[in-house]
Amino acid sequence: MHILNTRRKGKGLPIGIPLSIKEEFLKEATTTTEPRPFTRSTSGNIRDLGASANKDAKDLQQELDALAIDLRTAQKEKELAEERAAELQISKEEFQGLANYKRRQLAALRDEVAQLRDKLKGMGDVVSPKAGAFGGEDGPQELLGKLRAERRMLESRREEVQRSIDATVAELEKV
């Protein structure tokens, strides 16, 4: 029954059936005048020998020419697909390289931010965990505000040190 169903669907005979059964089906296929389904373009199909038994040389030559055209077209498509696959492989490698570069750059920036936070903590300034490029929407603004405050503090310390140096120099000049 399976063989009959596959033949009705236009598929070739299954592989592994006895030769006597194949001959019976091929005889049956050549004696019937019903139109057969075209089997050339079905996927995974093996053409059986009885499909062209009642065709004349002209029809066979036309079918051979059509098959040659199909073969050339398939070869061109295969070449184009191979070229496209090579281009996609190159693009994939480039994107992976860029992604690795960005990951390394992000890691370096995170390390730098961590070092800056440590420096600020060492100076006695309290840094919130939100501050920095990875904080909320106001993170950069808070960081800029803290940097401005730190600058003012450093300028006042510099002025204080300068005043003490000037006072020390003035005392040394008196002596």
Legacy VTK file of the C-alpha trace (Angstrom):
# vtk DataFile Version 3.0
C-alpha trace
ASCII
DATASET POLYDATA
POINTS 175 float
0.000 0.000 0.000
2.865 2.350 0.806
4.297 1.814 -2.689
0.961 2.674 -4.291
0.639 5.850 -2.232
4.134 7.020 -3.127
3.514 6.338 -6.814
0.250 8.311 -6.711
2.097 11.259 -5.188
4.596 11.203 -8.059
7.535 9.991 -6.025
9.981 7.360 -7.170
9.892 3.786 -6.063
11.226 3.191 -2.564
14.768 1.943 -2.274
15.128 -1.667 -1.182
12.055 -3.251 -2.767
12.608 -6.377 -4.874
13.360 -5.967 -8.570
10.326 -8.010 -9.618
7.999 -5.556 -7.877
9.788 -2.613 -9.498
9.376 -4.224 -12.930
5.648 -4.681 -12.352
5.213 -1.025 -11.420
7.331 0.110 -14.362
5.242 -2.004 -16.760
2.120 -0.512 -15.258
3.526 3.015 -15.609
4.413 2.555 -19.291
1.095 0.971 -20.284
-1.115 3.668 -18.796
-1.841 6.773 -20.838
-2.734 8.911 -17.850
-0.583 12.007 -17.389
2.121 11.435 -14.822
3.121 14.114 -12.356
6.357 15.840 -13.248
9.019 14.508 -10.908
12.080 16.591 -11.796
11.607 19.402 -9.277
10.507 17.432 -6.230
13.044 17.336 -3.430
14.766 14.096 -2.508
13.422 12.376 -5.618
15.312 9.771 -7.632
14.055 9.537 -11.221
12.906 6.092 -12.136
13.829 4.556 -15.476
10.271 3.995 -16.642
9.350 7.685 -16.581
10.784 8.314 -20.050
9.999 4.972 -21.676
7.231 6.209 -24.025
8.800 9.549 -24.961
10.364 10.189 -28.347
13.885 11.536 -28.869
12.728 15.147 -29.297
10.916 15.161 -25.945
13.866 13.487 -24.271
16.253 16.067 -25.758
14.021 18.911 -24.534
13.927 17.380 -21.081
17.712 16.931 -21.167
18.146 20.602 -22.165
15.813 21.680 -19.366
17.791 19.575 -16.912
21.064 21.107 -18.152
19.642 24.608 -17.646
18.426 23.628 -14.184
21.872 22.239 -13.377
23.637 25.445 -14.476
21.164 27.549 -12.517
21.649 25.405 -9.431
25.438 25.667 -9.771
25.233 29.468 -10.063
22.956 29.617 -7.032
25.384 27.406 -5.131
28.310 29.685 -6.042
26.334 32.769 -4.993
25.356 31.084 -1.736
28.995 30.163 -1.043
30.102 33.756 -1.732
27.355 35.089 0.526
28.334 32.623 3.258
31.967 33.773 3.011
30.878 37.432 3.250
28.684 36.649 6.244
31.552 34.800 7.929
33.819 37.826 7.461
31.099 40.138 8.797
30.563 37.847 11.768
34.275 37.896 12.601
34.353 41.700 12.312
31.332 42.060 14.604
32.845 39.672 17.124
36.069 41.700 17.077
34.123 44.923 17.622
32.109 43.342 20.432
35.303 42.144 22.142
36.834 45.619 21.755
33.741 47.237 23.292
33.751 44.729 26.163
37.403 45.473 26.924
36.765 49.220 26.684
33.762 48.961 29.028
35.784 46.910 31.520
38.575 49.508 31.424
36.065 52.314 32.019
34.536 50.428 34.937
38.004 49.923 36.437
38.770 53.613 35.985
35.491 54.623 37.646
36.234 52.252 40.538
39.709 53.783 40.957
38.254 57.300 40.930
35.698 56.307 43.552
38.465 54.846 45.711
40.459 58.085 45.386
37.426 60.149 46.371
36.773 57.888 49.344
40.427 58.197 50.342
40.091 61.973 50.364
37.201 61.726 52.810
34.430 62.333 50.324
31.504 59.953 50.422
30.529 58.622 47.026
27.062 57.289 46.486
26.773 53.975 44.688
24.576 55.671 42.086
27.196 58.195 41.010
29.010 57.702 37.776
28.200 56.681 34.265
26.316 53.589 35.414
23.972 55.432 37.796
20.543 56.836 37.164
19.636 59.741 34.929
21.172 62.281 37.342
24.368 60.237 37.905
26.632 62.336 35.639
25.236 65.577 37.082
25.914 64.399 40.616
29.446 63.400 39.658
30.076 66.802 38.048
28.748 68.529 41.154
31.052 66.474 43.358
34.014 67.209 41.107
33.263 70.947 41.285
33.005 70.756 45.086
36.279 68.822 45.225
37.928 71.439 43.011
36.747 74.243 45.298
37.996 72.313 48.320
41.406 71.757 46.690
41.649 75.430 45.703
40.881 76.489 49.281
43.504 74.045 50.578
46.018 75.410 48.067
45.294 78.966 49.173
45.649 77.921 52.810
48.977 76.197 52.114
50.147 79.229 50.125
49.242 81.521 53.031
51.121 79.310 55.479
54.155 79.242 53.144
54.019 83.017 52.792
53.758 83.388 56.574
56.693 81.021 57.088
58.784 82.887 54.509
57.904 86.189 56.158
58.959 84.860 59.574
62.209 83.519 58.153
62.969 86.862 56.567
62.487 88.578 59.920
64.940 86.294 61.611
LINES 1 176
175 0 1 2 3 4 5 6 7 8 9 10 11 12 13 14 15 16 17 18 19 20 21 22 23 24 25 26 27 28 29 30 31 32 33 34 35 36 37 38 39 40 41 42 43 44 45 46 47 48 49 50 51 52 53 54 55 56 57 58 59 60 61 62 63 64 65 66 67 68 69 70 71 72 73 74 75 76 77 78 79 80 81 82 83 84 85 86 87 88 89 90 91 92 93 94 95 96 97 98 99 100 101 102 103 104 105 106 107 108 109 110 111 112 113 114 115 116 117 118 119 120 121 122 123 124 125 126 127 128 129 130 131 132 133 134 135 136 137 138 139 140 141 142 143 144 145 146 147 148 149 150 151 152 153 154 155 156 157 158 159 160 161 162 163 164 165 166 167 168 169 170 171 172 173 174
